[in-house]
């Protein structure tokens, strides 16, 4: 099976000059954990929800918030992004993705076309969802 058959298409992306406030707003309103960073139409890197939590103040949305806490939202994406992520092509096998997940400590793999543009993203959750569907079709003993 090909990665293109189970990847999430049209991944959400931000630009290098965007601020972490943009990333926070995306994660606050989404059910996914990774945002792609693009520049001039090509994949540059990835930011996870964990990356966001490392750089923004834990005092946001609390009564203890200060001006310095708010300034953490002004950190530019280019200071936080994981650059040059491991990628796959759409025609790579799901087995290739599994090997990458088990070899490297990552939780998503951007899928890029030959020009380097992000066309999708695959996470280990996507693979588990696919396996759940496959297992549901197996004959029961």
Backbone bond lengths (Angstrom), bond angles and torsions (degrees), N, CA, C in turn:
res aa  C-N    CA-C-N  psi(-1)  N-CA   C-N-CA  omega(-1)  CA-C   N-CA-C  phi
1 X - - - 1.447 - - 1.529 108.83 -
2 X 1.312 115.92 143.99 1.459 122.75 -177.99 1.532 111.26 -91.68
3 X 1.312 114.49 149.42 1.466 121.50 177.20 1.524 110.15 -56.64
4 X 1.329 117.21 -37.87 1.471 120.77 -177.53 1.519 112.72 -60.90
5 X 1.329 117.53 -20.41 1.458 120.61 -178.14 1.530 113.05 -80.75
6 X 1.325 117.42 -19.31 1.472 118.62 -178.48 1.526 113.93 -126.88
7 X 1.329 117.98 -3.04 1.464 120.41 -179.28 1.527 110.28 -70.65
8 X 1.320 115.51 159.06 1.463 121.24 170.80 1.523 106.65 -83.60
9 X 1.316 116.40 128.49 1.465 120.37 -178.79 1.522 110.57 -95.66
10 X 1.316 115.30 165.19 1.466 121.92 -178.73 1.528 111.86 52.90
11 X 1.334 117.13 57.45 1.462 118.86 -177.86 1.533 111.86 -64.77
12 X 1.302 115.35 147.09 1.459 121.46 177.72 1.520 107.85 -72.85
13 X 1.323 115.28 138.39 1.455 118.74 -178.84 1.522 111.09 -137.39
14 X 1.326 114.37 161.04 1.461 122.87 174.76 1.525 107.17 -130.14
15 X 1.330 115.72 170.01 1.456 121.87 179.32 1.523 110.39 -101.91
16 X 1.316 116.67 159.94 1.460 121.28 -179.68 1.523 112.92 -58.26
17 X 1.324 117.44 -33.62 1.466 120.68 -177.73 1.519 113.96 -88.80
18 X 1.335 117.76 -3.14 1.464 119.68 173.90 1.524 109.32 -64.76
19 X 1.322 115.63 163.59 1.465 120.58 178.91 1.525 110.33 -104.73
20 X 1.303 115.70 163.85 1.456 120.44 -179.29 1.525 111.81 -63.78
21 X 1.315 118.08 -19.09 1.472 119.94 175.03 1.528 110.30 -61.83
22 X 1.324 117.40 -35.37 1.465 121.63 178.24 1.527 109.44 -67.35
23 X 1.322 116.07 -44.75 1.466 121.29 179.46 1.524 110.02 -63.25
24 X 1.330 117.05 -43.82 1.464 121.20 179.13 1.530 110.86 -60.06
25 X 1.318 116.58 -43.82 1.462 119.93 179.96 1.536 110.77 -62.30
26 X 1.318 117.02 -39.89 1.472 120.57 178.21 1.520 109.81 -61.73
27 X 1.334 116.76 -51.07 1.462 119.57 -177.88 1.525 112.63 -67.12
28 X 1.312 117.52 -31.95 1.468 120.62 176.89 1.528 112.21 -64.41
29 X 1.326 116.52 -25.36 1.464 120.98 -174.88 1.521 113.88 -114.66
30 X 1.323 117.67 12.39 1.466 120.15 -175.71 1.522 110.73 -129.26
31 X 1.332 114.72 165.76 1.460 120.66 178.78 1.521 111.01 -111.85
32 X 1.311 116.87 25.72 1.458 120.84 176.54 1.519 108.95 -122.16
33 X 1.333 116.60 171.64 1.459 121.12 -169.47 1.519 114.59 -122.29
34 X 1.332 117.48 5.47 1.460 121.17 -177.99 1.522 110.43 -139.94
35 X 1.322 114.89 140.61 1.458 122.28 174.58 1.521 106.64 -123.89
36 X 1.320 115.41 134.93 1.455 119.73 177.84 1.522 109.85 -85.00
37 X 1.311 115.98 146.86 1.456 122.00 177.07 1.523 106.74 -109.99
38 X 1.318 115.29 123.78 1.460 120.22 -178.14 1.521 110.13 -120.74
39 X 1.302 114.65 154.09 1.453 121.69 175.17 1.523 107.07 -144.44
40 X 1.339 115.62 125.48 1.459 122.37 -178.27 1.532 111.81 53.04
41 X 1.341 115.93 40.43 1.458 121.80 175.94 1.512 116.03 79.39
42 X 1.318 117.77 -0.63 1.461 120.53 -178.62 1.526 110.56 -114.94
43 X 1.322 115.10 149.54 1.459 120.29 178.58 1.519 109.85 -64.45
44 X 1.323 115.96 131.87 1.454 121.73 176.95 1.522 110.87 -111.09
45 X 1.346 116.22 -37.51 1.456 119.53 -177.47 1.515 112.19 -177.17
46 X 1.338 114.39 -166.48 1.464 122.33 -176.43 1.523 108.94 -137.42
47 X 1.321 115.84 144.06 1.468 122.15 170.06 1.522 107.11 -124.71
48 X 1.325 115.60 130.16 1.464 120.52 177.72 1.521 109.60 -100.99
49 X 1.322 115.41 166.68 1.458 119.20 175.44 1.529 110.34 -62.94
50 X 1.315 117.54 -30.59 1.469 120.50 176.82 1.528 111.25 -67.21
51 X 1.335 117.28 -37.93 1.467 120.71 175.83 1.522 110.12 -60.60
52 X 1.322 115.93 -43.05 1.464 120.85 178.80 1.526 110.44 -59.55
53 X 1.326 116.25 -47.65 1.468 119.91 -177.73 1.526 112.75 -64.38
54 X 1.315 117.56 -25.18 1.473 120.99 178.44 1.521 112.37 -71.80
55 X 1.346 117.39 -27.68 1.465 119.31 -172.83 1.522 115.03 -107.41
56 X 1.324 118.00 -21.66 1.467 117.15 179.59 1.529 109.75 -91.95
57 X 1.289 114.93 156.46 1.460 120.92 -177.92 1.528 111.67 -69.81
58 X 1.338 116.57 138.01 1.468 119.25 174.97 1.530 112.39 -71.16
59 X 1.334 116.53 -9.97 1.462 119.87 -179.61 1.523 113.81 -85.21
60 X 1.321 117.45 -5.07 1.465 118.97 176.51 1.522 108.37 -60.53
61 X 1.299 116.17 143.56 1.478 122.82 -179.66 1.529 112.74 64.16
62 X 1.309 117.00 25.31 1.463 120.77 173.89 1.526 108.80 -125.20
63 X 1.294 116.76 170.74 1.466 121.00 178.29 1.527 111.93 -74.88
64 X 1.334 116.95 -11.63 1.473 120.60 -178.42 1.528 112.64 -93.22
65 X 1.302 118.11 9.16 1.459 121.23 -175.43 1.525 111.49 -63.16
66 X 1.324 115.16 140.44 1.467 121.54 179.16 1.525 108.93 -127.42
67 X 1.312 115.48 174.66 1.455 120.54 178.07 1.534 110.96 -61.48
68 X 1.318 116.90 -39.24 1.470 119.13 179.11 1.530 111.35 -66.61
69 X 1.336 117.38 -31.79 1.467 120.24 175.04 1.535 110.22 -63.90
70 X 1.320 116.75 -44.71 1.463 121.19 179.63 1.528 111.70 -63.60
71 X 1.324 116.58 -33.52 1.470 120.10 -179.37 1.522 112.31 -64.70
72 X 1.327 118.00 -21.41 1.466 118.63 178.07 1.524 111.44 -65.03
73 X 1.328 117.00 -22.55 1.463 120.90 177.11 1.529 111.84 -74.55
74 X 1.349 116.71 -15.24 1.463 121.24 -179.96 1.528 113.09 -88.70
75 X 1.331 117.26 -0.21 1.465 120.08 179.01 1.523 108.30 -63.90
76 X 1.342 117.07 129.51 1.459 118.66 -179.74 1.528 112.35 -73.05
77 X 1.313 115.22 147.63 1.461 122.21 -179.25 1.530 111.06 -54.64
78 X 1.338 117.66 -37.72 1.463 119.77 -175.60 1.527 113.11 -63.17
79 X 1.339 118.38 -16.34 1.463 120.66 176.78 1.524 112.85 -86.40
80 X 1.323 117.81 -11.78 1.466 121.91 -173.41 1.528 112.58 -115.43
81 X 1.310 117.51 -28.83 1.463 123.30 -171.44 1.527 112.55 -56.73
82 X 1.327 115.32 140.86 1.461 121.83 168.88 1.523 105.93 -83.73
83 X 1.321 115.38 114.11 1.463 121.12 -174.24 1.524 111.66 -86.29
84 X 1.321 113.97 155.88 1.458 122.53 176.23 1.529 112.37 48.55
85 X 1.312 116.93 58.68 1.466 119.73 -179.71 1.531 111.31 -68.33
86 X 1.295 115.00 158.38 1.461 121.02 172.59 1.522 106.82 -67.87
87 X 1.320 116.72 133.10 1.462 121.13 -177.42 1.523 110.74 -127.78
88 X 1.300 114.77 167.43 1.465 122.77 173.13 1.516 108.76 -132.26
89 X 1.306 116.31 158.12 1.469 122.96 171.81 1.533 107.49 -89.33
90 X 1.318 118.30 156.53 1.466 121.20 -179.15 1.528 113.80 -58.00
91 X 1.322 117.42 -28.87 1.461 119.78 -177.77 1.527 113.36 -89.53
92 X 1.340 117.41 4.68 1.468 120.51 174.82 1.526 108.90 -66.85
93 X 1.312 115.58 154.74 1.468 118.94 -179.42 1.525 110.74 -83.82
94 X 1.317 114.47 155.61 1.467 119.93 175.02 1.529 109.24 -61.14
95 X 1.318 116.66 -32.59 1.463 120.94 175.96 1.529 111.02 -60.24
96 X 1.333 117.56 -37.98 1.468 121.04 175.71 1.528 110.31 -61.48
97 X 1.321 116.26 -42.30 1.468 120.81 179.28 1.524 110.37 -63.41
98 X 1.326 116.96 -43.79 1.471 120.65 179.57 1.523 110.02 -60.30
99 X 1.314 117.77 -42.07 1.474 121.54 178.96 1.525 110.78 -61.07
100 X 1.325 116.72 -41.57 1.464 120.10 178.99 1.526 110.31 -65.34
101 X 1.332 117.36 -45.00 1.465 120.30 179.98 1.527 111.70 -62.08
102 X 1.324 117.89 -36.22 1.459 119.96 -177.71 1.528 112.40 -82.43
103 X 1.330 117.01 -20.72 1.468 120.79 -178.78 1.528 112.18 -90.40
104 X 1.327 116.50 -36.11 1.471 121.96 -175.52 1.522 109.40 -114.38
105 X 1.302 115.49 153.94 1.467 119.80 179.82 1.526 109.70 -90.44
106 X 1.326 115.77 69.26 1.456 121.69 178.66 1.520 108.84 -128.62
107 X 1.325 115.96 160.01 1.459 119.13 -178.62 1.517 113.29 -120.57
108 X 1.339 116.96 1.30 1.464 120.34 173.04 1.515 108.88 -151.02
109 X 1.316 114.51 157.02 1.458 120.92 176.17 1.528 107.35 -131.54
110 X 1.324 117.60 116.67 1.457 119.03 174.10 1.533 109.95 -66.92
111 X 1.307 115.35 145.51 1.464 121.46 177.49 1.523 106.31 -110.84
112 X 1.341 115.84 124.15 1.460 121.35 -175.02 1.520 111.14 -123.13
113 X 1.334 115.27 151.59 1.465 119.55 176.00 1.528 109.01 -85.69
114 X 1.308 116.77 -177.04 1.469 121.12 -177.36 1.523 113.29 -63.13
115 X 1.325 117.68 -24.21 1.464 121.69 179.44 1.533 112.22 -86.27
116 X 1.336 117.23 -3.59 1.461 120.60 -179.92 1.515 114.45 89.71
117 X 1.319 117.20 6.46 1.467 120.84 178.12 1.523 109.46 -82.08
118 X 1.326 116.12 139.31 1.463 121.15 178.44 1.526 109.40 -73.60
119 X 1.331 115.73 123.17 1.470 120.59 178.52 1.525 111.84 -113.08
120 X 1.326 116.26 -7.73 1.457 120.06 -179.97 1.518 110.88 -177.04
121 X 1.305 113.94 -178.67 1.458 121.16 177.49 1.524 106.91 -149.97
122 X 1.309 116.18 141.38 1.460 120.09 177.97 1.530 108.24 -126.33
123 X 1.306 115.00 136.91 1.461 121.04 177.30 1.522 108.76 -119.81
124 X 1.306 115.64 166.90 1.463 118.33 177.74 1.527 109.39 -64.14
125 X 1.333 117.21 -26.22 1.471 119.90 176.61 1.523 111.49 -64.93
126 X 1.338 116.62 -37.60 1.463 119.92 176.87 1.520 110.51 -60.80
127 X 1.309 116.36 -40.37 1.469 120.62 179.68 1.526 110.00 -67.34
128 X 1.325 117.31 -42.10 1.462 120.08 178.48 1.530 111.51 -63.87
129 X 1.342 117.20 -40.09 1.468 119.83 177.18 1.519 110.69 -61.74
130 X 1.322 115.66 -42.45 1.462 119.88 178.31 1.525 110.31 -62.61
131 X 1.320 117.10 -44.25 1.465 120.77 -179.72 1.528 110.65 -64.14
132 X 1.309 117.38 -34.88 1.464 120.53 177.66 1.529 110.31 -61.86
133 X 1.345 115.77 -42.07 1.477 119.51 177.79 1.527 110.93 -66.45
134 X 1.319 116.57 -41.05 1.473 120.76 179.80 1.528 109.84 -64.07
135 X 1.316 116.13 -45.44 1.473 120.01 -178.96 1.519 111.50 -65.71
136 X 1.322 117.73 -32.04 1.463 120.38 179.16 1.526 111.42 -65.39
137 X 1.325 116.09 -25.24 1.467 120.56 -179.86 1.529 113.33 -87.52
138 X 1.331 117.39 -8.69 1.458 120.03 -179.05 1.530 109.87 -70.07
139 X 1.316 115.97 143.85 1.475 117.81 177.39 1.532 110.59 -67.21
140 X 1.275 115.55 142.92 1.478 121.03 179.22 1.518 109.02 -90.54
141 X 1.317 115.02 144.53 1.479 119.91 -179.86 1.515 110.52 -82.44
